[in-house]
Amino acid sequence: MQFGIDRLLASPGLLAELKGKRVALVAHPASVTADLTHSLDALIAAGVNVTAAFGPQHGLRGDKQDNMMESPDFDDPVHGVPVFSLYGEVRRPTGQSMGTFDVVLVDLQDLGCRIYTFITTLLYMLEAGAAHGKSVWVLDRPNPAGRPVEGMTLLAGWESFVGAGPMPMRHGLTLGELGHWFVDHFKLNVDYRVIEMTGYEPDAAPGFGWPVERVWINPSPNAANINMARAYAGTVMLEGTTLSEGRGTTRPLELFGAPDIVARDVIAEMRRIAPEWLTGCALREISFEPTFHKHVHALCSGVHIHAEGGFYDHPAFRPWRLQALAFKAIRSLYPDYSLWRDFEYEYEFGKLAIDVINGGPGLREWVDDAGAVAADLDALTVPDEKAWVEARRRYLRY
C-alpha cells in the first residue's frame, strides 16, 4: 500500500501540479516516507519548491516532550526554510506565514481521537486557507484506531484546541476524511484536496487500521506504539485526573495508577460494575515509578491495558468506556478520592480539564453520581455514537 506522501512522490502527474507553485508543509516526526525519509527532506529532494514549513504541537522534528510546552519559530538548519510554530505564541497560522506559500501539504499522523490536537491544527489551516485563498492538500495516513466510534459528542460551547467540533471522542476517520467533514460542517470555501492512500483496508486483520508492514514512528513523544493508539481514546482522560497516565515511564497512556489506590481492588470493582466494558483486551496489575510528571519518584499501584496480541478484539474493545469504568471503580472504592485535577488545560480557563477533554461535563457527572450505573452512561452515549456513524458515512473513502 501507499500512504499519501508516497503516492505523491511516485506520481509525476501530482508533482507536476505543484510545479511553479510555492509549497508549504505541515509535519511532525512521524511525517516520513516508506523508507523513513522525513517528508520535508523527501519533497525538497523531489524538486518541490518548499518555501515554508509548519510545526504542530511537539514540533516539526519533535522537540517538546510534554503538553503545554510551546515551540518557537525557527529556520530549518538543513534547508533554510522558515518553520512556523503552530503551538507557540499562536496556534492558528498568521497572515504573515500564510503569505509564504500557494499550496500547503498537511502530512500528519493522527490517532483517531478528537482530543489529539493535530486535527484541530488541520481545521485552523483549512479556515486560514479559506480566508487567504490558499489550497490545502492532506497527504492521507491511516487511522491506527480503525473505524469504531465511541464517546459523547462535544457540546456547543465546549470547543477548544482539543475539541475542534461536535464529534465523539473516537471518530473513526482518517485525517483526509475528517478534513472533508470540516469543510462541510463549517461551510468553508477552500480549495481542499486529499491525496488518498492506495491499498488501505481499515477493517482488515491483523492491523485493523494500521498496516503491520509499516514502521510505527511516534507522532508525539508519548505515542510510542499501536497499543497506545488503540487505548488513547480512553487513557487521554487521565490527563484530567490526579492519576498517573504513565508519563515518566516507558509505556505512557497505556496504563494508569497512583500511590494511594490498590490496583487489584480497582480491577475487581471494574469487573463487578460493568464486565461487558472490559472486552477486547487484558488488564494487568503492575507497579511503576514515574521519573517525571505526576507522582514523580513515588511507587504507584497501577493497571496496564493490553489491547494487543491474542487479547485484542478490535470491534469489542471500547477504551473510552473502560477508562470511564476505572474512574467509577475508584469513586466506588474511595468515595472521597481527589480524582479530578484542577488546572489550566490547553489554554482553557475556568473549566475542569476532564470536562474540556470530554467536551462537556457528562462523563464526570456520571462518575460522581453514586447512583448512576453503566446503562445510564450508555443511554447518554449510544445515541451520539449512532448519529456520528450515520453522519460520517458519506465521508468514508476506504
Disulfide bonds with the S-S distance in Angstrom:
none
